[in-house]
């Protein structure tokens, strides 16, 4: 399905009939109006682009933080999305796959040490409208550049590119960041995917990761803890009602965060470049002027 753009259309034929000038050699008012036909307006925050690969359908909302909103395999959505938070554009979206950039988690005292500026949890990329760079049947590429608002809190010129690719039985996302400035640019990004987990089935959630196995996700309190990434940054986890998912991500991403809320029918399994406040530590990924860094995540539903 092509991108859903709002398009301005005029009744050109009718206007041409009623407004045509008497002299054929004079410029036509209808001709002037016809120049405005099919002018593409910007995408709205809730507009979604759909791509497909085999039995997989992936939808993404570029203007809502490049949010991957659903990954449907054989009729099962591997993600969960609170549609109300998605449609109320003044709110953070609860669901899908939010992009965390330039950092994951919260900063100590809310301060980015390298610039002395304040930033909220998880940075700003998930709040920005991204451009559509290209689209094919199974892949889309989105882009985000620095602007006045980002430079006020993150004073580096940059270009982000985000590739979303439908896979057989899953999805792959790739984030690249290029430093367009003349000073080193600190980063520590990640992803925040929301997976469906029925409230009553939370005790059955299990992963192959040490420290994040069965019984770690309950419904009596907020669950929010991190563990080191597993060997090879590969893991498997069981979602009751959905099945077994296999996830893999860049080996440079050294942290895995698990999060859920009481009465929340979801669990977030989040690959991060580093732990909380990592961007303020020597372990941050620092991109040299003119250089770029890349991060990747993919997950699939087992047959």
Buried (B, 14 or more C-beta within 10 A) or exposed (E): EEBBBEEEEBEBEEBBEEEBEEEEEEEBBBEEBBEEEEEEEEBBBBBBBBBEBEEBBBBBBBBBBBBBBBBBBEEEBBBBBBEEBBEEEEEEBBBBBBBBBBBBBEBEEEBBBBBEBEBEEBBBBBBBBBBBEEBEEBBBBBBBBBEEEBBEBBBBBBBBBBBBBBBEBBBBBBBBBBBBBEEBBBBBBBBBBBBBBBEEBBEBBBBBBEEBEEEBBEBEEEBEEBBEBBEEBBBBBBBBEBBBBBBBBBEBBBBBBBBBBEEBBBBBBBBBBBBBBBBBBEBBBBBEEEEBBEBBBBBBBEE
